[in-house]
Amino acid sequence: NRWLNCIALSTDGETIVVAPWDDFTFDNSRIFISTNFGVSWTQTTAPAEYWNCVVSVANGRNLIAGGANPTDTGPICISEDWGETWVITNTPSTGLQNWTAIASSADGRKLAAVINSGPIFLSSDSGTTWRQSSAPIAFWQAVASSADGTKLVAVMTYGGQIYSSTDSGETWITNDAPNAAWQSVTCSADGTKWVAVD
C-alpha cells in the first residue's frame, strides 16, 4: 500500500518492475520486481532512494533506475540480473540532480537520462560512462528512445518545448509543437512516431 511512482515492463510483459516513493518512511522506497506477469513480487536489493524512474531493457534482465535526493546527487543504478544485484553508475555531478526519466535502447547499451533543471546526459556503454549532450539546460521531464537508440525525443515541463535527435543524442533540434507543460513522451520502436502528453 504505497505510492507507486514508476513502472516498467519487458517486451513480453512477463517481467514488471515498480518503484514506490514513500515520503514518510524513506526505507520503504524500494524497487520491486515480478517475473511472472505480476502474480508474485520480490523486493530487489536496490538501495532505498526516492526513485523517480525505472526502465526495463527488452529482455527484462537489465534494469535501470534513477533517483532523486533532497540533499545530494540522486543515483542511477543498473542491474543485469533481474534486480539481484545493483551497481551505482558514475554519473556526472552538476549539483543537486533529480533524475526525472531515463530511456534505453532495446539492448541496454545506449542510455539517455534527463534531470528537472539541467542538461541531458548520454551513455553508450550501458551506464559505465556518461557525457553531457548538446541539448540545452532545461526543466526536462521525460525522454524516449527508439529500439536502436539512434532516435531520441525529450520534453520540458517549463519552457514547453519538445526536442529530438536522430544521431543518438549528439545533436538536437526543436520541434513545431504547442507550448505546454509536457509531462510524458513515448515513441515507436523505429522512432518515427511520438506521443506526448501535458
N, C-alpha and C positions, 0 to 999 in steps of 0.2 A: 504494500500500500504506500507507494512512493511516487513522487513526481518524475515520470519517465521523460527525460529531456531529449533523448535522441535514440534512433533505431536504425539498424542496417541489416540487410539480408544478402545471402549468397544468391547466385544466379538461379539455382533450382529452388530456393526458398527453404531448404532444409535447415540451414544454419541461420539463426536470428540472434542479433546482439542488441542489447538495450543498455543504456546508461542513465541511471537515476541521478537527480541533483537534489540532495536533501539539505535545505538551508539551515535546519535546526540541529541535525546530527551529521556532522561532516563525515564521520566514519561510515555512514550508510551510503555515501556516494560512491558506490562500487559498480563495476561493469559485470553484467550477467550474460550468459550465452545458453542457447538451446541448439542442439544438433539433431533434433527430431521434430522439426516443424512447430516448436513451441509447446510440445506435450510436457516436457520437464525442463527445468532451468538449473544452471550451476553458476555460482559466483566465481568469477575469474580471479586471478592473482594480481590484477591491475591495482595500482595504489589508489587510495582514497583521494579523489580530486573533485573539483567542480567540473564535471565532464560536460562539454558543450557539443561535441560532435564525435561520431564514431562511424567508421567505414569498414565494410567487408569487401575484400577482393573477390573476384568472381567465384573462386573455388570454396570460399568460406573459411579457409585455413588461415589466411593472412588478415589481420585486423589492425586498424589504425585508429587511435583515439586522440582527441585534442581537448585540453582542459583550460580552465580559467583559474587564476589565483588572485585574490584581492590584494595581496601584499607582495607578490613576486611574479616571475615569468611562469605562465602555465606551461605544462609539458606537452609534447607529442610523444605518445608511446606506441610501439609496434609489437605485435605478437605474430609469430609464424607457425604457431602450433595450437590453433583454436583457443587461444587465451590461457594456455597452461603457463607460459612464461611471457614476460614483457620486458622490453628494453626502452629506456628513455632516450630519445634521439637528441642529437646535438644541434638543436635549432638555434638560429641567430637570436641574440638578445637585443631588443631595441627599447627596453623599458618594461612597463607592466603590460604584458601581452595577454589578450583574451582571445584565444583561438575560436572563431565562430564557425568555421567549416573547413573540411578537408575533402579533396577529390582525388581519385586514384584511377590509373589505367587498369584494364582488366587483369593484367599480370602483376600489378602492385609495384611496378618499377618506377613509374612516373607519378609524382605526387604534387599537388598544389594546395597550399594552406593559406587561409586569409584570417586577418585579425580585424577587430572592430575600429581600430584607429591606427592605420599603418600601411605597410606595403603588402604585396602578395609574395609568398615565398615558394620556391620550387625545389624539388629533389628529383634526380634521375637515377638514383641508386637505392630505392626503397627506404628512403629516410636516413640513410647513413650520413650524407652531407646535404646541406641546404644552401641556397643562394637567393638573394633578393632579386625579384623580377623588375622589369622596367615599368610595370603598372604604377599609376600614381598612388600617393599616400591618400587613403580614403577610409570611410566607415564601411568596410567590406562586410557583407552579411552572409553570402553564400557563394559557392563555386561548384561547377560541374565539369566533368571530363568525358571525352569520347573514349571508346574502348581502347584505342591505341595510344591515348594520352597526348595526341598532337593538337587536338582542338579543345579549348577551354573557354568557359563563359563564367563571368563573375558579376555580382550585383551589389549595389550600395544601398544602405538604408538612408543615409543622409547624402545629399548630392544627387540622388535619384537617377543614376546612370547605370547602363549595362556595358561592360567591356568584354571583348572577345579576343582570342588568339588562335591562330592556325599553325603556329610553329612551336608548340609545347611551352608556350609562355614567354618566349624570347621577346616578341613584340606584341603590343596590344592596341586595339582601336576601339573608339566609342561607337555605339550603335544608335540608330534613329528610333529610340524607344521613348515612351512617355516618361516625364519626370515623376517618379513615385518613390515611396519608401519601400523598396523591394525587400522582401523577406526570404525568398527561396527561389532556386532555379534548378532545372534539370535539363538534360539533353539526351538525344537518341544515341545509340551506340556508335553511329558513324559521325556524330557531331553536327549534322546538318539541320536538325530541328531542335528548338529550345522551347521551354515553357517556364515563365517567370510569374511569380505572384507577389502582390504587395499587401 
